[in-house]
Every structure is written in structure tokens, then in C-alpha cells.
Amino acid sequence: MASPEHPTPHAAPGGSPGLDGLLPLHPPTLVGRERELRTALQVLRAAAGPSGVMIVGAPGVGKTRLGEETAARMSCSASSADRDAGASGGGRPGAVRSVQRLIPAQVADTVPRLLRSGSARPRLLWIDDAHLLAGPDAECLRELTRRSTHKVLLAMDGTEAHPRLQALWKDQCVVRLEVGPLDVLSTRRLTSALFEDRLAWPGVVRLAAMSQGNPTLLRELARAALARNLVTSQGGTWRLGDAVPVSNALRDLVARPLADLTRQDRRILELIALAEPVRLDVLERIVPADTLLALEDAGAVRVAQPRADAVPGSERSVTLAHPYVAQVLRQDVGPLRRRHCLRIWTRKVPESLLSPAERVRLAQWHLDAGELPEQEPLREAVRCALRVHDVPAAIRLSAAAWYGHSAAWAAELHARALFADGTFDDLHTFAEKVAAGHPEHARALAPVQARAFLFEGRQDQAEETAQQLTGTERSAYLALAAAFRGRFSAALDHARAVLRDPASPCHAESALIATGALTRSGRPHDALRLYEDLRGRTSDDEVCFFEADAVEEAHALALLYAGRLDEAEGILAREYRVALESNLVGVDARRGIGLGLVLLERGRIREALPYFSSTPVCQAAWRPWTIRAAVHAIIAAHCLPRDGSPSVTGPPGGRSDTASVPAGGQLDMASGIPDGLARGPYAAELAVARAWQAHRTGEQEQARAVLHTAVDAALESGTYGDAVVLLHETARLGLPAHPAVGEELPVQGDYLTSRLHFARAVHTGDAELLARVCRTLADAGAHLYAAEGHAELARLQRRSGRGRAATASTVRARALLRDCGEVSTPALHFLGDPAQLSERERTVARLAAQGLTDKEIAQRLVVSPRTVSNTLYRVYQKVGATDRRHLRRLLSP
């Protein structure tokens, strides 16, 4: 049964989600056209310049949707302008007073009438399918735009429009706005929005890829998926089946590209579709050159150049020009022809020259043709699939290898594929079957099972399974287990035992664990040196429990702790985009979490929050990653203004339209978090989240206790990097300092040292030290931390009578905040106000600004309502506030 948060899709006769109420004609908000919308509104609202906008694009790309949204916004502006005109007798020059929608047939009557009347009430004419206008109608529009009395908004297919209509933009009477297919990220956002953000991410990726950025095609794909009962509800999440959505409407949309094809051309396209992307050199040996040239001229096929980072000598590849045409062709081809075509490919493709992705496809062609590949090519194909993150292919090929060859290597690789997919129940079921039918192979699955139990939080079963491990396999497991408990010193010791054996199959995994342990221990420079060694030693043939390119994520984390925030953001942004564009489901979410952490550190809270989204379309597969995302979502939400929703629109990466964090960030910290997390790898982040929650509700003592306890634990375990973070967060919240703030903790680099000195300077009131800290933090790119430092510095300077210096610090703080966007933290409250509020007064002011009554505040602070009332009166007197709403405005930086 679906949970209340994720209700079951509307029931249809077949038991799957129905169409009514689920798929509106348009999603609630315009997706992926924000830039074009801004441009159109700027032109149409301007008093001078061009008199209109011409939206031009191919059928189905969303011209009408963009025009409708623009007209709706202009209609709201027109109502406002009309009210202003009625009140003042004038109104803004050039502001339209009404919006009138016309079909092309109405233009011949309406536009000449406007030309004759010379109306003084400017209006916007919104004309869809403007390419259907005849020459005289286009000429009338041209004359109307020349007079600049009224505005026009046109949507048209630029290839079919009358030449006189084209003259509108050539003569600069209107602005031509080209609208192409949506990019990958926007297409995924739109896909998710159509399914109310409930469709699981693999389904979102598949539908988005089929549509190739065409919103009309995407909508029909979604409708067809629902109509054919391909969408089902599983535990509150909607999942898309493997079949291709097909409907008459979809066939009509793709009929044009196929209409003029001969029977022979269609057979060749079927051959390509079944194996795309296909190597051009191989295709040229199968298909005559003149046929390929004709198909390219007709726009039926597309030749892609090798990527810039491809291996030298990589061949060009050929695909069908439109992905859904390929889907339809694959769906329609008969089983015998499919078998025949795939056998052509298996015979023609040279195995010695294949890339990893091509090896995976070749093995799948064999299976689709009813053939089981030989053991060694199949084994290599599974390893390649794991390396390139094609987890579904890895699962399929390894299952075929196991049931076809029943070898130990096949069992191990299938278990690894299930581990990579995060389907741990299936992994354990498979292990039980292997143990029952082939007990001699059960030992090969122990390393994978032990790690799966760890990821599930099932420590006892993990320890029991690990008893079967020996040598470096056991050391690698112990390193991971120690890291999961937050014992990074022990994790480092075990990992080093593995690193001394470069031939160990666990070498890459242990190097990643060691890199993370060094970073969290406050030794980012040592971590960066280990990264350089790891990059030189990691073999492309090595299959790691964690993906081999997670090395770059570990690299970025070390750079973050070293204070090289620009470099860390650049690496993660690049890796995240690669994961998105390569459809690496789960990997994109994990890398997005890393990118969100860097953005959070830089103070760009609104940008960071979507990467921590907990909606079904954000699935990192492995539970620890999901937990970490939820914890950081709380921290990010608490850095936003109380009266602003933590939800954000337009999330990067194609996730849902909003990050599902309740207003105020009040998530249940215990929900879904396994036992022992408080002393696990994310203990410091969890303590910070709990402290921010407690502080926002006025529970300062609870916030102090949580952070101080976490500092003690970090110092005891030698995790000095976490200790510095916790001490810094204590100072950011204005809480009493931990005794360790005065110690010189053994951390590397100016960045961590500056965060420690920030806490020390705030505690001791050392303005000179704080000024140096602010410079270091600003140079590192941590603009929010630097702004908070300048805000605290301004208070110290004002208390010492240095008013001019305090003003300069306030100005600097506000300049830094311009790079952060919307943000509100305790250190920034009353920024620049000369009033000297005590900590208790600031707490009462913050709670009052949140809308709490005097009685509610008294209950939170364990004082009498009269004490709260008197304190609030003093606050009003000092800051010049008149009521709680005014106080809320003053709290903003």
C-alpha cells in the first residue's frame, strides 16, 4: 500500500495509474524555457525598441506553450497597468492594457481595424501558428509593428512562413526567438513534472531519451505509457516497465520521417536501430555507400564525431536521427529478422578493436540472437559494463553467464552487479541459491555480501559473513567497516595494509577509503598526495566495489577540505554532467550530493538544496548516500529565511521541481536512519543538522550539548577535520565554545585552520584574528562563512567604538552575500544595525519573527511570558521595529 506521502496513482481498469488528473495538458510551471520567457517579457514590456516577439521552432518543441505562458504573464501585467492608468489617468508608457488571442483567420479583420482606429489603449496580439498567415495579413502585421502602438507575439514554423512575415524580424520590427529541443536536464525535469515527481529516476531517464527534447512527443510517450499500463506503483514510487510506449498518436508523430522510405531503406534503418550506435567503419562494409549518403541527406541517420576525450583512433558512430523512430522500428521488427540482423553484427564487428561500451553491446547482441557468448568475452563484457556504469546490462550479462556457465567468476560478477544496483534483497536471495546449488562458489560471494550488509546497517550479519574473508580482502572489509562506524583512524590503518599490496583486487577500494579517512581526519594534503598515487596505479581493468571514477569524487572532497573550493566545484560539476548525459542512474545522484556539499560550503544555499532532494526521482541507490543527502537538506533549509520555502524551482540535474524539505526544514531526524548512525561516518553532519534544528526553535542548550558531544567524539577518534567543522558551526550559531577551541588541532592547510580560528576569534573577541580569518575564507571562495565573519567583526568593532571600521565590515559582508543569493543565518541577523543585542535578545527576536507568541517563546526558553514581553519590548526599542512582521524584515541581511 502506498504511503500518504506518495499516494497510489489514479486507478485504471488494468490496475495501473490512470490518465485523468495525472497528466495535465501542460505541467504546472514552464520547464526549460526560463531564458526564452525572460527575453520575451523584456521585449514586450519595454516602452521602446521592437514591437513584438516571433517564436520560431520545429513542430512539437513547445512554441505554443511558451507563447501561452508569455501571454499569461503579459495579461497580469496588463491588468496592473490598467489599474495604474485608472488611478493616475496615465499609466506607464508602452504598457499594454489587454491581451487578445487571435487565430490566423482572424488577423485579416482585427489588424486593419486597429490600423484604422489608432487606439490609444495598447494591446498585445497573441497569434499561434502564424506561419499560416497569407501575404496581405503579414503585411498588415508589419505595418502595425512599425507604428509601435501595439505589441505582437507570434509562434510559427520558420520553414513554412510567408516571406513577408520573415521580413518582420529582418526589419527588426520584432525579435526572433529561436526555440530548439529542450536540453537533457530540462527534458528530465519536464518528464518528472508530468508524473508529479513520483516516477522513479530510471523511467524518467528512458522517457526523456526517447523524446529527444521534444515536449509534444514526451507528453504522448507519457500518455502511451499510462494507457498501456506500463507505469506501476511499488511502495509509493511509480516505475516504468521495460516495454516501449506505443500509440497511434505517437506513430502519427513519427510517420513523417518514415513516410518516404523505400522498403530497402527501412530494412537498413532497422539494422542500424537494433545495434545503434554502430561503428561507421563496420556499417560501410555492410551497406552500400550511396545508400548511406541518401539516408544522411534525407535526415534519417546521424553521424557522431568521437568525443574529445575518446581514445585516439576511435571510430565515428552512426545512429538514427530520432531516438523514438529507432524505438518504433525495434518494436516492429519481427523475431526472425531481429535474429538475422543481430547475427550480421556479431559476425562483422571486430572484437579486438572494441571499446568497453561496444564489448557490452556485442555480448547483448549475442544474447538477443539466441547465442551464449564464450566465457572470456562474456566475462570481459560484464566487467566493462560495471566500469561504464551500465548496471542493467551488467545484471543481464552476468545472469546469463551464471545460468549458462555456472562458474565462480559469473556468480561473483552477478553479485557485484546487484550490489551496484542497490538491490540487496535480490543479492542475498541469489547468494542463498548459489550456496544451495553450488556450495563451492559461495565463498566468492562473501566479500560482496559483507559489504551489502554494511550498507544496509546489518552489522551482525556483516561481521558473520566477513569471517570467511582472508588476507587483503579481510583488511579491505575492516577498513570499510571502520569507516562506516566513523573510526577513520582505524579505517586508515586497515586500508594501508591493503595499499602495501598493489596487486590486491581491493587496492582501488582501499585507496578511496584511505583518501576519505585522511580528509576527514584533517589531512587533506596527504589525501591529495594519495590521490595522485591512486590515479597512477588504478588499472582500467580493475573492478572496484565503488566505481573507479569515484576517485574524482574523493579528489574533490580533499580539495574542499584543503580550501580549493573552485577546483572542487569544477571537478564535481563536470563529473555530474557526464553522469547525467551518460544516463548513469544513481551515479548522477551520488555525484550531485558531492556537488551540493561544495555549493553549501560556498554559501550558495538555493543552488545546493536541489542536489539533496529526497523525492523518488533522486535515488542514489545506496542508503548511506540517501541518508547523507537528507541530513544536508536540513542544514541547507535552515540557512534560508524562515518565511521562505526551502523548496526551490528549477533544480539542476533534471530532478523534481522542488526539493522535498518541509517549511523550516523540520524533518524527522530518526525517520529512516539506522541504529548507530550517531557514531557512524556522518555523525558530524548529523550533529550539525540537529544543532541547527534545536537552535531555530530556541533550544540553545540542546544545540550546544549536541555539538559539544560530537566534538568530544571527533577528538577521541582523531577525526580532527570533523572537530574543526563542529567548532566552527558552534561559533556560527553563537553558542558557548567548546574548550578545544583554544587548542592547536593537527589539521593541514589554511582553510581548516581558519575555520578553527574563526571559532576562537568569536569566543575571545579577537578582532585582528577574525579579520585575517575573513580574508582567508573569502579567498578560498567560502563567501557565506566570510560574510558571517565580517558580520561578527562589525559587532566587535562597534563594541570597541570603531564605528567607521564596523561600517566597512558590514559593507564587505553584504558584498560577499551577493554571491550567495538568498540566505539567513544567526550571524547575519540585524547585519549593520548599530543596536547591541544580547544573545537572549537575539533569540527572542528570532522566535518572535517566526510568528511565535510570547507564551510559546516562554515555553521554549523556560521563562515567564512577562519576561519574554519585556525582552521583546527592549528589542523593539533598540532596533526600531514596530511589530513581528517588521522584525522579520530587519532580521534579513
N, C-alpha and C positions, 0 to 999 in steps of 0.2 A: 504493500500500500504506500502511496506517495505521501511524503511528509507535508504538513501545512505550508512550509516554505516553498515547496516545489510540487504543486498540485498535479494530479494526473491530467494529461492532455484531454481535451474535449472528446468524449467517446463517440466513435463512429460505429457503424454496423459491424465492421470487422474487428472491433476492439482496439484499434489504433486511434491516434489523435484525429479528430475531425477538422474540417476546414473552417467552419463558422466560428468567428471570434478569435481565431488564432492568427490568420494571415490577413491583415488589413490590406487595402489596395496600396497603401504607402505605409512605411514604418512611421512611428510617432515623430521622429525627427529626421531631418535631411542628413543623410550619411555620405561622407566622402566628397561633398561639393562645397565645403565651407569657404574655400578660397574663391570659387566662382560666384557664390552667393554674395560675399563681401564686395567683390568687384561690381556686380550688377547693381547692388543697392547704392554704392558710392556714386555711380554714374547717374542713376535715376533720381537720386536725392539732391544732386548738385544743381545750383542755380544757373551755372554757365557750363559750356562745353557741349559734347554730343547730346543729342535729344533722345537717345534710346540705346537699347542693347539688343543685339542679334545673337541668339544662342544657336550654334551650329554644331551638328554631330550626326553620326550614323544612327539608323533606327535602333531603338531599344537602349541607348546609353543613358537615358534619363533627362532628356531635354525638357519634356513636359513637366516632370516632377520639379526640376529646378525652376522652371518658369512659374509653376503654381506657388512654390514657396516664396519666390521673389514677389509675385503679385500679392500674396497674403501679407507679407511684411509691408509692402507699399500701401496696402489698404489700411493697415493700422496707422501708418504714418499719415495717410490722407485724412483719417478721422481726427487725428490730433491736430493736423494743420487746419482743418475746417473749424474746430473748436477755437483755436487760436485766432483765426480770422474773424469769427463771430464776436470774440471778446475784445479784440483790438481794432477791428474794422479793416485790417490789412492782412497780416499773416506773413510767413516767411516768403521771400521772393523765390519763385520757381517751384514751390512746394505743390505737389499735385493734390487736388481736393477729392478725387474719386478714382476708382479703378473700374474699367469696363472691359469685359472679356468679349472677344469677337471671334466668330468662325470666319474662314476666308471669304465665304459667300456674303457676309455682312459688310465687308470693307467697302464695297462699291457704293453703298448707301450712306454709311456713317462718316467716312473720312471726307468726302466732298461737302457734306453738311457742316462739319467742323471748319473746313476751309472757308465756307461762305459766312458762317456766323461770327467768326472771330471771337469766340467765347473767352471771357476773362477768367474763367474757372478752369485752371489747368487740370487735365485728366491724363491717366495712363491707359493706353490701349494695349491689352494683352491678347496677342494673336498666336495661337498654336497652329502648326502645320502651315506656316507662312509660305513654304515653297510651292503651295498650290495656287498662290495668287497669280492672276493674269498680269500682263504688262501694264495696262492702264491703271490697275489697282496699285501696282508697285510704284508707278509714277506719282499717284496721289499721295502715297505714304512718304515718298521722297520730298514732295513739296511741303507736307505737314512738318517733317523734321527740320527742314530748312528754316521755317518760321520760328521754331523753338518755343512755340506756345504750349504745346502738349508733348508728352513723352510716349514712346512706343517700346514694347517688349515683344520680341518675335522669337519663335522657336521653329527651326527649319532644318531640312536636309540640304546641306550646301551643294550637293552634286546635282540636285534637280531644280534649283530655284531659277527663276527668270533672270536674265542678265540685268534688267533694270533694278531688280531687288538687290542684286550683288553690288550695284552702284551705291547703295546706301552706306555701306561701310567703306567702300573705296573713296567716296567723297567725304568721309569722316563725319557723316550725319549721325551714325550710330557706332557703337563699339562692338566689334565682332568678338564673341566669346566662344572659343573652340572647346567642345566638351568631348573628351575621349572616354574609353573604358575606364572604370574605376581601377585604382591600383590594388595590389594584393591585400594590403591591410584594410582598406576601405571596403573591399568586397567581402572580407570576412566579417567586418563589423555589421554590414548590411545583412549578411546571411544570419548572423546571430540575432539581430533585431527582429527579423521576420519570424523567428521561432521564440520570441520573448526571452531570449538569453537562456534558454533551457536545453538547447541541443548540444550534445557533447561535442567537444572540440574536433575529433576526427571527422564527424559528419559535417561540421562547418567547413573544414578544410576541403573535403571532397566536393561539396556543392559549389564552393567558391571557385575551385579549379575548373569545374565543368563550365561555369558561366563565363569565364574569361573576362570578368569585369563588366558584363552586360546586365544591368539591373532587371530588364524585362525578362531575359532568359532565366536569370536567377529566380525571379518570382515564380515563373512557370515550373522550374525544376522543383521548387519547394511545394507548389500545389500538387505536382505529379507524385512526389514522394508521399504526401499525405493521402492522396486519392488511392494509391496502390498499397497503402498500409505498410510503407517501408519505415515509418517512424514509430517506435515503440517506447514505452515508459519503463525504465528499470531503476527502481529505488529513487524516484523523483527526478531522474535525469532522462532526457529524451535521446534516443540513439537511432542513427540512420543505418538501415540494412545495407548489405553489400550489392544488391541489385541496382541497376541503372534506372532512375526515374524516367519513364516514357509516357507520353500522352499525345493526343492528336494536335494539341496546341503547340507542343514542342516540335513535333515533326513539321508543322507548318513553318515554324521559325527557322528551321534548318533546311527546309525544302529548296530554298533558292540556291544555296551553294551546290546542291546535288542535282539540280534540275537539268542542267545542260551536259551532264556527264554521259559518255558512252558506257556501254556495258563493260568494255575492257578497262576504261579509266576507273570505273567503280571497283573492279577487281583489284587493280593496283592500289587504290586507296585503302581497300580492306587489308591488303597485305601489309601496308605501312601501319595502319591503325592497330593491327594486332601486335605489333612489335615496337611501336614508337617509344622513345626517339630511336631511329635506326641510323646506323653509320652510312654516310653518303658513299664512301668507297665501296661498301658491300652492296648498297642499293643499285649503284651504277653497273654492277656485274649481273644484276637480275633483270632490271628494267631498261629498255632502250632509252638512249639519251634524249631523243626528240620527244618521247612521251613525257619524260620528267620535265623538260623545258615547257611543254604545253601545259602541264599541271601547275607549274610555278606561275606561268603567265596568267592562268585562269584564277590565281589566288587560292588554289586548293591545298597546296603544300607550302611549307616554310622551311628554309634552311637556316639553322642557327650556327653562329660562329662559336668556336671554342671559347670558354671563359678565360679571362685574363690570367687567372691563377691555375689554369689547366696544365697538365703535364705536357712538355714540349712534344710536338708531333701528334697531338690529339686531333682526331678527325672531326669534321663538321658532322652535325646530325640533322636529320630530316623528320619533321612532324607534320601532321595535318594542320592547316591554318587555324582551325577552330576545334578546341577540345571536345565540345559536345557532338560535333559531327563525327569525330572519332568514336565517341561513346555509342552513338546510334549505329554506326557501321559495325562495331564489335558486337553489339546486341543482335543485329540482324543476320550476321554471317552464320551459316549452318555448321553443325558439328564436324561434318566430314571436311568441308572446306577449311575450317579453322585448323583441324589437324594437319591438312595438307600444307597450308601456308606456314604454320609454325615449323614443320619439318624442313621446309625450304630454308628458313632462317637458321635452324640448328646445323644444317649441312654447310651453309655458306659463310657463317661467321667464324673468323679465325680465333681460336681460343688463346693463342699465345700473345695477342695484341690487345686483349680486352682490359678495360678499366674495371675497378671494383663494382661499380653500378651495372656495367654491362655483363659481368660474370653472374650477377644476381638475376638479371633478366634472362640470360641464356638458360640458366638452370630452371627457371619458371617456364620457359618455352618448352623445355623437355617434358615437364610435368603436364602442361596443358596439351601436349601432343600425345599424352599417354605413355611416356617413356620415363624410366627412372635413371637419372644420371649415374655415372660411375662414382665410387666413393670419394676419391680425391677431389674431382671437380665440384662435387656437391658439398664436400666439407669446406672447400675454399669459398664457395658461394655463400654459405651460411656465415662464415667469418666476415666476408665482405659486407653482407647485409647488416651485421651488427656494427661494423666500422662506420658505415654510411648512415646509420640510424634508421634503416628500413626495417623496423621491428616486425610489421605484419609479414613481410617476405621472409625474415629470419625464422619466424614461428612456423610458417608454412613449409619452408625448405627443410628445417631441422626435423619437423614431424615426419615428413616424407623420408628423410634419411633414417630416422629411428625405425619406422614401421617397415621400411624397405631393406635396411641393412642390419638393424638391431645391434649396432656397435656402441661401445662405451663412449666414443667421441660424439656420436649422434645424440645420445642421452644427455651428455653434459651440455652440448650446444643448445639443445632444445630447452633445457632448464635455464640456461643463460638468457635465451630469447624471452622466455616467460618472465624472468626477473626484470629484464629491461622494459617489458611492457607493464610491469607492476601488478600482474595478475598472479598474486602469490597463492591464492587458493588453488588455481589450476596447476601451479608449480608443485605444491605439496601433493595434490592428487596424482600427478604424473610420477613423482618420486615414489609414492606408495606402489603404483603399478610396476615400476621398474624393479623395486625391491621384491615384489611378489613373483614376477615372472623371470627376472634376470638378476638375482641377488649379487652376482659377481660384478655388476655395473653400479650397484648402489653407492659404493664408496666415491665414485666420480662425481656424484651429485651433492656430496656433503658440503663442499665449500659454498655452493650456490644456496643451498638450503639454510645453512647457518647465517648467511648474510640476509636472506629473506626474513628469517625470524627476527633478526635485529631490527630491520626496517619496520616490522610490524609491532615492535615493542614487546615481543615474546621472548624475554631474556632467558628464561629457564630452558625452553626448547633450543634456543641458540647455543647455550653452553653445552647441552647434552649432545647436540649434533657436532659441535666443534671438537668433541673428544676424539672423533675419527681422523682429525687433521694432524699432520706432522710437518716438521721442517719449516720452510719459509711460508707454506700455506697457513700453518698454525700461527706463525708470527704476524702474518698479514691480517688474519682474522682478529687476533688480540689487539692489534693496532686500531682496527675499525671499532671493535667493541669498546676500547678505552675512549676513543673519540666520541662515541655515542653517549658515554657517561660523562663527558665533559672533562675527562682526565687527559689533558693534552700532553702533559709531560710523559706520562706512561705510553700514550699513543706514539709519541716521537721515538721513544726508546725501542718499542717493538718494530716500528717502521724502519728504523736504521738497521735492524738485524736483517731485514729483507733487502735493503738497498746495498748491503755488502755483497750480495749475490746478483750481479747484473743479469744472469741467465734465468733468474726466477720468473715464473709466469705471473707472479704477483708484484713485479717490480714497479710497473706504472701505477697501480693502485696504491701501493705503499708510499710512493713518491708524492702522490696527490695528498694523501693523509698527512705526511710529514710537512708538506708545504702549508697546509691549513693549520696544523698544530703550531708551527713556528710563527705563523701570522698571529694567531690568537694569543700566543704567549708573549706578544710584543716584540717579536724579532722579524719584522718584515724584510729587512735587508738580507738576513740569512735565507729567508724564504725565496727571495728573488734569485739568489745565487743557486739554490736548489732547482729553481725553475729552469735556469739556463742549462744546468746539467741534465735535467729531465728532458728538455727539448732535444738535446744532443743524443740521448740514449734511447728514447722511445722509438720502437720499430713500428712501421706501418702494418706489420703483420701481427702485432700483439693485440689480443683481445682482452680488454680490461673490463673488470666488473663495472666500473664507471667509464663512460665514453672517453676515448683517448683525447678528444678535443676539449674535455673538461679541464685540461691543462691550462687553457687560456682563461678559464673562469678562476682557477686558483691563482694564476698570474695577476688577474685584475684585482682580486681581493688583497693580495700582497701589496700591490701598488696603492690601493686605497689606504691601507694602514701606514704605508710609507709617505702618505701625503701627496701622492702624484694622482690627483683626482681626475685631471683632464685625460691622462693616458688610460686610467681605469675605465672611464666612461666611453672613450673611443673604442677600446677593445670590446667591451660588452655590447655596445650599440651595434658594432659590426657583426659580432657573433650572433646576436639576437636576430638581426635582419636576415642573416644567412639561414638560420633555423626556420624563420618564417617562410622565406621564399623557397626553401627546400622541403616544406611541409613536414618538418621534424616535430611531430606532435609529442608534447611532453617536454622535449628538449627546449622548445621555444619558451615554455612557461618557466622552466628552471633558469634559463639564461635571463629571462625577463625579471625574475626575482633579484638576481645579481645586479642587473641594471637599475632596478628600483632602489636597491640599497645605496648605490652610488649617488643617485639623484636625491635621495633622502639626506645623505651626508652633505650634499651641496646646498641643501635648503630649498630645492625645487619640489615642494611637497605635492602640489597638484599633479605634476608630471609623474611623480613616483607612485602615487596611490593606485593607479590602474594596474600596475605590474603586480600588485598584491591582491588582485581581485579574487574573491572566493566563489564566484559563480561557476556553474558546471562547465562552462567553456574554457575555464582556466584550470587545466588539470596537469599537474607536474608529475603524475603517476606515482612517485614515491612519497609516502605520507610525511616524512620529516620535512621535505621541501614545502608541502602544503601547510604544515603547521608553522613553519618559519614565515611564510607569506602572511598568514593570519595575524601573527604577532606583530609584524611590521606594519600591517594595515592599521592596527590600533594605534601604534606610535605615530604614524603619519596623520591619522584622523585627529589626534589630539593636538597637533601642531597647526590646525586650521581654526579659523574663527568659530566660536560656538554657534553663532546664528547662521553659519554657512554649512550646507550639507557636505559631508565628506565624500559623497558620490561625485564623480567627475564625468563629464561628457567627452566623447571623442577619444577613447583610450587608445594609445598606440598599440600596435601589435594585433589589432583586429579582435580584441576581446570584446566583452559586452559593453554596452553604452555606459554602464555605471559600475563602479567598484562597490560591491555589496557590503558596505560597512554602515551600520546604523548611525543615525544622527548622534553626534557626540562620541562616536567610536565605542559605545558601550557593548562590546562583545562579551560573551560568556567565556572567560579565560579557561574554564575547566572543560568546556564542551569539546569533545573530540581529541583531547590531549592525553596521551597515555601516561600511566603512572611513571614517576621518575624523571619527567621532563625537567622539573625544577633543578635537578642536578645533572642534566644532560648537556648536549652541545649548545643548546640555545638558552641556557639558564640566564645568561646576562641579558639577552634581548627580552626574555620573558619578564625579568625583574624590572627592566626599564618600562615595559608596557604596563605592568601592574602599578608601578610608581606614578606614571602619568595619569592613569585612571584614578588612583586614590587622590592625587593632588588636585585634579579637576573638581572632584566632589568635596574638596575641603579637608580631606583626611591626611593632613601633612605628616602626622606622626606615623601613620601606616606607611606612607610613601617613604619616609626616612628609614623605617625599620626594614622594608623590603630591599632598598638599595644597600644599606649598610650590611645586611646579612649576605647579600650577593657579593659585596666587596670582600668580606671575610672569606667566603668560599673560593673566590678567584685567587686571592693571595695564598691561601692554603694549598691550592693545586698548582701554583706557579703560572697561572694564566694572567700575566701582568697586562697584556693588551686589553683584556676584558676589564681588569681592575681600573685601568685608566679611563675607559669608556664610562664605567659606573660612577667614578668620582666626578667626571665631567658632567654627567647627567644630574647628579646630586646638586651641583652648583647651578646648572641651568634652571632647575626647579626652585632655587632659593632655599634649599633645605640645609639643616645643620651639617657641617662637614664631617666626614669620617676621619679618624686620627691618621690614617695612612696618607692624607692629603699633604702632609708635611714631609713625607719620605721621598727619597730619590729612587723611584722604582726602576728596575733594569729594563728599560724599553729603548728601542732603537729609533733614531730619526727625530727631526724637529717637530713633526706633526703630532705624534703621540706625546712627546714631551710638552708641547704647547697646550694640549688638552689637559694634561696633568697640572700645568702651571696656571691654566685658566681657573681651575677649581681652587688652587692655592691662593691666587691673587684675590679672588672674590672673598675667600674666607678671611684673609689677613688684611684686606683693604689696600693692597699694594698696587697703586695706580701705575707706576712705571713698569712693573712686571706685566700687568694686564695690557698696557699699550703695546709692548713687544709681542705678546701673545696674539693680539688682534692682527698685527701686521703679518705674522706667520700664517695664521688661519686664512686671511684674505688672499695671500699669495698662493696658498695651496688650492684655493677655489672653494673653500668651505664658507660661503658667504653668509649663511644664516648664523653659524657659530661666531663669525667675526662681527656681525651686526649685533648679536646679543652681547658680545664682549664690549663693543663700543657703548651700548646702552648702559651696561653696568659701570663702565668707565665714566660716563657722563654723570651718573649718580655720585660716584666717589669724588669727582672733581667739583660737583656742585656743593657737596658737603664741606669740602675744604675751601670754599669761597672762590673757586676758579670758574666763574660764570662763563667767560669767553671760551675757555677750553672745553667746558661742558657743552656749549652750543656747537662747537666744531665736531665733537664726538657724536653728537646727535645727528648732525648733517651727514657725517660719514656713515652712521648706522643706516640712515634712510637711503643713502645712495647704494649701499650693499643690498638692501632689501629689494631694490628694483629688479635685481637679478633673480630674486626668489619667487616673485609673484605673491599670491595671497597666502599670508601666514600670520599666526598669532601664537606667541609663546609667553610664558610668565615674565621673562626678562624684558620683553618688548612692551609690556603693558605700561601705559602712560608715558611712552617714549617722548622725551622732550619737554614734559610738563615739569615746571620748577617745584611742584609740591613734593615734600618729603614724606612719603607714606611709610608707615611701619609695615613689617611683614604681615601682621594680623590685619591691618587696614587694607592691604592689597588683597588678602584672601577674601575678606568680607566683600570688597568691591567686586571681585571677580564673580563670586557666587551670586551677588545681587544682580549683576549684569546678565547672568544666565537666566534670570527670572525667578529665582527662589525667593520665598517670602522670609520675613525676619524670623518667624517661628521655625521654618525649615533650616535656615542657616544656623540658628541656635542649636538645633538638634545635631547638625553635622559637627559643630565646633564644641559641643558640650558646654555651652554658656547660656545665660538667660536671654530671652528676646529683647529685654530692655538694653542689655549690653550691646547686642547687635545694632539696635536702633541708634544708640549713642555713637557707636563706631561709624556707622554709615553716615550719620549727620556730620561727623568730623571730615569724612572723605569728601562729602559734597562741598563742604566749606573750602577744603584745600584745593580741589581740582575744578571747582566752579560748575559742578553738574547740577541739573535740576531734577532729574528722575533717573530711574533704572535704564530707560532707553538711551538717555543722553550719556549715562555712564558707559553703556556698551560701546557707543561710538568712540568715547575717549580711550577705551582700552585698546583699540586698534592702533598699530604703529603708523 
